[in-house]
Amino acid sequence: MSDLLAAARNAVSYCLKVQAGESVLVVSDPGTAAVGTALWQAARESGAEALFLQMQARHMHGEEPPAPVAAAMVNSQVCFLVTSKSLSHTRARREATAAGARIASLPGISEAAMIRTLQADYGAIEALSRRLAEVLTRGRLAEIIGPGGSRLTFGLDSRIGQVDGGLYWEKGAFGNLPAGEAYIAPLEGTAAGKLVVDGSIAGIGRLEEPLTLEFAEGYLRGIYGGRQARQLEEILQPYGPEARNLAELGIGTNEKAILTGSPLEDEKIKGSLHVALGANANFGGIVEVPLHLDAIVLKPTLLIDGQVIISQGQLRLGE
């Protein structure tokens, strides 16, 4: 417990800068109880008024929490969302952010990942992520090229790059722990081409073999690659056409992150990129659907307006 508690203390005292007397809410479920308990204990040690709520696990990323949990979130100054399925892309999280809560989301985090990734240099991660977000903001056209014949293009014009650097000190700040990415919502209706995903996909885990995703007019039109391709199709089917929207482009910036099958950590791998399907209304897009699935590409080449940002998994900008 000592290593886990040390990591939790870093999250509480440095990443969220919890102060004595603040109201801190830890939301957990049975699958993440150990990490949630460590964060609650660390918050108590800081002198905060710490509350621990354990709910039933949600069925899918982006599914709303129970109403009492949502009410507690909006009435807290700091929230740690330590749940098996992500609450990041929920109305409850957006309302808590709008009310001024500082929020860290840790969906599906394991004890090992917590101990490993919370040792990263979050000052350096924040700085690198911010520089990459500025590149995304200036960009008009993104192109992803990769092994297996990937060539996917989409527009970025008028969208704002976002930073998930791990330092959530200001009122209303929100992001993941572990952190380490710059990301943006592509223009809806512009994605065209195919992307070979070789890392992991939210809701499925680590891939047994690469999956090929084909896009046209901004939407996923085909999934190819065996058993897990069928599994992804089954996940998407109940949520309608908006679940197939190309929702996000993200660039990983955390050198401590490794491929584990959990997108929370996998998408932060330095030099990787990820795209997401489904919702993006909470970071500059217009699609709101109770689903957000990240898909990680391990050694991509990414160009923004023709400039190489990542070359075969190596960052070429921002170092």
C-alpha positions as CSV (number, residue, x, y, z in Angstrom):
1,M,0.0,0.0,0.0
2,S,2.9,2.3,0.7
3,D,3.9,2.8,-3.0
4,L,0.2,3.2,-4.0
5,L,-0.3,5.8,-1.2
6,A,2.8,7.7,-2.3
7,A,1.5,7.9,-5.8
8,A,-1.9,9.1,-4.5
9,R,-0.2,11.7,-2.4
10,N,1.5,13.1,-5.5
11,A,-1.8,13.2,-7.3
12,V,-3.5,15.0,-4.4
13,S,-0.8,17.4,-3.4
14,Y,0.9,18.2,-6.7
15,C,-1.4,17.4,-9.6
16,L,-4.6,18.8,-8.0
17,K,-3.0,21.0,-5.3
18,V,-5.6,20.0,-2.7
19,Q,-5.7,22.5,0.2
20,A,-6.8,21.9,3.8
21,G,-10.5,22.5,4.2
22,E,-11.4,21.9,0.5
23,S,-14.2,19.5,-0.3
24,V,-12.8,16.4,-2.2
25,L,-14.9,13.7,-3.7
26,V,-13.6,10.3,-4.8
27,V,-15.9,8.4,-7.0
28,S,-15.1,4.7,-7.4
29,D,-16.7,1.3,-8.2
30,P,-15.7,-2.3,-7.1
31,G,-13.1,-2.6,-9.9
32,T,-11.1,0.5,-8.8
33,A,-11.7,0.5,-5.1
34,A,-8.0,0.1,-4.1
35,V,-6.8,3.2,-6.0
36,G,-9.9,5.1,-4.9
37,T,-9.3,4.3,-1.2
38,A,-5.6,5.5,-1.5
39,L,-6.7,8.8,-3.0
40,W,-9.4,9.3,-0.3
41,Q,-6.7,8.6,2.4
42,A,-4.3,11.0,0.8
43,A,-7.0,13.7,0.6
44,R,-7.8,13.1,4.3
45,E,-4.1,13.5,5.1
46,S,-4.1,16.9,3.3
47,G,-6.7,18.2,5.7
48,A,-9.5,18.2,3.1
49,E,-13.1,17.3,3.8
50,A,-12.9,14.0,1.9
51,L,-15.9,11.9,0.7
52,F,-15.7,8.5,-0.8
53,L,-18.6,7.2,-3.0
54,Q,-18.7,3.8,-4.5
55,M,-21.2,3.2,-7.2
56,Q,-22.0,0.2,-9.5
57,A,-19.7,0.1,-12.5
58,R,-21.2,1.6,-15.7
59,H,-21.6,-0.6,-18.8
60,M,-19.8,1.7,-21.2
61,H,-17.4,4.7,-21.3
62,G,-19.4,7.9,-21.3
63,E,-22.5,6.5,-19.5
64,E,-23.9,8.9,-16.9
65,P,-23.4,8.2,-13.2
66,P,-26.3,7.9,-10.8
67,A,-28.0,11.2,-9.9
68,P,-26.7,11.3,-6.3
69,V,-23.1,10.9,-7.6
70,A,-23.7,13.7,-10.2
71,A,-25.1,16.0,-7.4
72,A,-22.1,15.3,-5.2
73,M,-19.7,16.1,-8.1
74,V,-21.2,19.5,-8.9
75,N,-21.0,20.4,-5.2
76,S,-17.3,19.5,-4.7
77,Q,-14.2,21.6,-5.2
78,V,-12.1,18.6,-6.3
79,C,-13.2,15.3,-7.8
80,F,-11.2,12.1,-8.5
81,L,-13.3,9.9,-10.9
82,V,-11.7,6.5,-10.3
83,T,-14.1,4.3,-12.2
84,S,-13.9,1.2,-14.4
85,K,-15.6,3.1,-17.3
86,S,-14.8,6.7,-18.0
87,L,-17.0,9.5,-16.7
88,S,-15.0,12.1,-18.7
89,H,-17.5,12.5,-21.5
90,T,-20.6,12.8,-19.4
91,R,-23.0,15.6,-18.7
92,A,-22.3,15.1,-15.0
93,R,-18.6,15.8,-15.5
94,R,-19.3,18.9,-17.7
95,E,-21.7,20.3,-15.1
96,A,-19.2,19.8,-12.3
97,T,-16.5,21.5,-14.4
98,A,-18.8,24.4,-15.2
99,A,-19.5,24.8,-11.4
100,G,-15.7,25.2,-10.9
101,A,-14.6,21.7,-9.7
102,R,-11.0,20.7,-10.4
103,I,-11.4,17.1,-11.8
104,A,-9.0,14.3,-12.5
105,S,-10.5,11.2,-14.3
106,L,-8.7,7.9,-13.8
107,P,-10.9,5.4,-15.7
108,G,-9.8,1.7,-15.3
109,I,-6.5,2.6,-13.7
110,S,-4.7,-0.3,-12.1
111,E,-2.5,-0.1,-9.0
112,A,0.6,-0.8,-11.0
113,A,-0.2,1.9,-13.5
114,M,-0.9,4.4,-10.7
115,I,2.4,3.7,-9.1
116,R,4.4,3.8,-12.4
117,T,2.9,6.7,-14.2
118,L,2.5,9.1,-11.3
119,Q,6.3,9.2,-11.0
120,A,6.5,11.0,-14.3
121,D,7.7,14.6,-14.6
122,Y,4.4,16.4,-15.0
123,G,6.0,19.8,-15.4
124,A,7.8,18.6,-18.5
125,I,4.7,16.7,-19.7
126,E,2.6,19.9,-19.3
127,A,5.1,22.0,-21.3
128,L,5.4,19.5,-24.2
129,S,1.6,18.9,-24.4
130,R,1.0,22.7,-24.5
131,R,3.4,23.2,-27.4
132,L,1.8,20.4,-29.4
133,A,-1.7,21.7,-28.6
134,E,-0.6,25.0,-30.1
135,V,0.4,23.2,-33.3
136,L,-3.0,21.5,-33.5
137,T,-4.8,24.8,-33.0
138,R,-2.9,26.4,-35.9
139,G,-3.5,23.4,-38.1
140,R,-6.0,23.2,-40.9
141,L,-5.4,19.6,-42.2
142,A,-4.1,16.5,-40.5
143,E,-2.8,13.4,-42.2
144,I,-2.0,10.1,-40.6
145,I,0.3,7.6,-42.4
146,G,1.3,4.3,-40.9
147,P,2.1,0.6,-41.3
148,G,-0.5,-1.5,-43.1
149,G,-1.4,1.2,-45.5
150,S,-2.9,3.8,-43.2
151,R,-3.7,7.1,-44.9
152,L,-6.4,9.1,-43.1
153,T,-7.0,12.9,-43.5
154,F,-9.4,15.3,-41.8
155,G,-9.8,19.0,-41.1
156,L,-8.9,20.9,-38.0
157,D,-9.6,24.5,-39.1
158,S,-11.3,26.6,-36.3
159,R,-10.9,23.9,-33.6
160,I,-8.8,24.5,-30.5
161,G,-6.0,22.1,-29.4
162,Q,-6.4,20.9,-25.8
163,V,-3.8,20.1,-23.1
164,D,-3.9,17.2,-20.7
165,G,-0.7,17.7,-18.9
166,G,-1.6,16.6,-15.4
167,L,-1.6,19.9,-13.5
168,Y,-5.1,20.8,-12.6
169,W,-4.6,23.8,-10.4
170,E,-7.1,26.3,-11.7
171,K,-10.9,26.4,-10.9
172,G,-12.7,24.3,-13.5
173,A,-9.6,22.4,-14.7
174,F,-10.1,18.9,-16.0
175,G,-8.1,16.1,-17.3
176,N,-6.8,12.5,-16.9
177,L,-4.4,10.9,-14.5
178,P,-2.1,9.5,-15.7
179,A,-1.9,12.5,-18.0
180,G,0.2,13.3,-21.1
181,E,-1.5,14.3,-24.3
182,A,-2.4,17.1,-26.6
183,Y,-5.7,16.6,-28.4
184,I,-8.3,18.2,-30.6
185,A,-11.8,17.6,-32.1
186,P,-11.5,17.2,-35.9
187,L,-14.1,18.9,-38.0
188,E,-17.1,16.7,-38.4
189,G,-17.8,15.3,-41.8
190,T,-14.2,15.7,-43.0
191,A,-12.4,12.4,-42.2
192,A,-11.6,10.2,-45.2
193,G,-9.4,7.2,-45.7
194,K,-8.3,4.3,-43.6
195,L,-6.4,3.9,-40.3
196,V,-4.7,0.7,-39.1
197,V,-4.9,0.5,-35.3
198,D,-2.3,-1.7,-33.7
199,G,-2.3,-0.8,-30.0
200,S,-5.6,-1.1,-28.1
201,I,-9.2,0.1,-28.3
202,A,-11.4,1.2,-25.4
203,G,-13.9,-1.4,-24.5
204,I,-11.8,-4.2,-26.2
205,G,-8.3,-3.8,-24.7
206,R,-5.0,-4.8,-26.3
207,L,-5.4,-5.9,-29.9
208,E,-4.6,-9.5,-30.9
209,E,-4.0,-8.2,-34.5
210,P,-4.3,-4.8,-36.2
211,L,-7.8,-3.5,-37.0
212,T,-8.4,-1.4,-40.1
213,L,-11.0,1.4,-39.7
214,E,-12.3,3.0,-42.9
215,F,-13.8,6.5,-42.9
216,A,-15.8,8.6,-45.3
217,E,-17.5,11.9,-44.8
218,G,-16.4,12.0,-41.2
219,Y,-17.9,8.6,-40.2
220,L,-16.6,5.1,-39.7
221,R,-17.9,3.0,-42.6
222,G,-16.0,-0.2,-42.2
223,I,-14.1,-2.3,-39.6
224,Y,-11.8,-5.1,-40.7
225,G,-9.6,-7.5,-38.7
226,G,-11.2,-10.6,-37.3
227,R,-12.8,-11.3,-34.0
228,Q,-12.1,-8.0,-32.4
229,A,-13.4,-6.2,-35.4
230,R,-16.7,-7.9,-34.8
231,Q,-16.5,-7.0,-31.2
232,L,-16.0,-3.3,-32.0
233,E,-19.0,-3.4,-34.3
234,E,-21.1,-5.0,-31.6
235,I,-20.1,-2.2,-29.1
236,L,-21.0,0.6,-31.6
237,Q,-24.3,-0.8,-33.0
238,P,-26.7,0.1,-30.1
239,Y,-25.6,3.8,-30.1
240,G,-26.6,4.8,-33.6
241,P,-24.7,6.6,-36.3
242,E,-23.2,9.4,-34.1
243,A,-21.1,6.7,-32.3
244,R,-19.2,6.3,-35.5
245,N,-18.1,10.0,-35.7
246,L,-14.4,10.6,-35.8
247,A,-14.3,12.5,-32.5
248,E,-10.7,13.1,-31.6
249,L,-7.0,13.2,-32.6
250,G,-4.6,12.9,-29.7
251,I,-0.8,12.8,-29.3
252,G,0.8,11.0,-26.4
253,T,3.5,12.8,-24.3
254,N,4.2,10.7,-21.2
255,E,7.5,8.7,-21.3
256,K,6.5,6.5,-18.4
257,A,3.4,5.2,-20.1
258,I,3.5,1.7,-21.7
259,L,1.1,-0.5,-23.6
260,T,-1.1,-2.3,-21.1
261,G,-4.5,-2.6,-22.9
262,S,-6.0,0.2,-20.9
263,P,-6.5,3.3,-23.1
264,L,-6.2,5.6,-20.1
265,E,-2.5,4.8,-20.1
266,D,-2.0,3.6,-23.7
267,E,-3.1,6.9,-25.3
268,K,-0.4,8.7,-23.2
269,I,2.5,6.7,-24.7
270,K,5.0,9.3,-25.9
271,G,5.0,9.4,-29.7
272,S,1.8,7.4,-30.2
273,L,-1.4,8.9,-31.4
274,H,-5.0,8.0,-30.9
275,V,-8.3,8.7,-32.6
276,A,-11.7,8.4,-30.9
277,L,-15.2,7.4,-32.0
278,G,-18.3,9.1,-30.7
279,A,-18.7,12.1,-28.4
280,N,-16.6,15.3,-28.6
281,A,-19.0,18.0,-27.4
282,N,-17.0,18.5,-24.2
283,F,-13.8,19.6,-26.0
284,G,-14.9,21.6,-29.0
285,G,-16.9,19.3,-31.2
286,I,-20.7,19.1,-31.8
287,V,-21.4,15.4,-31.3
288,E,-23.0,14.3,-28.0
289,V,-23.6,10.6,-27.6
290,P,-23.1,8.3,-24.5
291,L,-20.0,6.7,-26.0
292,H,-16.3,7.7,-26.5
293,L,-13.9,5.0,-27.7
294,D,-10.2,5.7,-28.1
295,A,-8.1,3.7,-30.5
296,I,-4.3,3.8,-30.2
297,V,-1.7,3.7,-33.0
298,L,1.8,2.9,-31.7
299,K,4.2,4.0,-34.4
300,P,2.4,6.5,-36.7
301,T,3.5,9.3,-38.9
302,L,1.5,12.4,-38.4
303,L,1.6,15.6,-40.6
304,I,-0.2,18.8,-39.8
305,D,-0.4,21.1,-42.9
306,G,2.4,19.0,-44.4
307,Q,4.8,19.4,-41.4
308,V,5.9,16.1,-39.8
309,I,4.9,16.1,-36.1
310,I,5.5,12.4,-35.5
311,S,7.7,10.2,-37.6
312,Q,7.1,6.4,-37.0
313,G,6.4,6.9,-33.4
314,Q,9.1,9.6,-32.7
315,L,8.0,13.1,-31.9
316,R,9.7,15.6,-34.2
317,L,8.2,18.8,-32.7
318,G,8.1,20.2,-29.2
319,E,11.3,18.6,-28.0
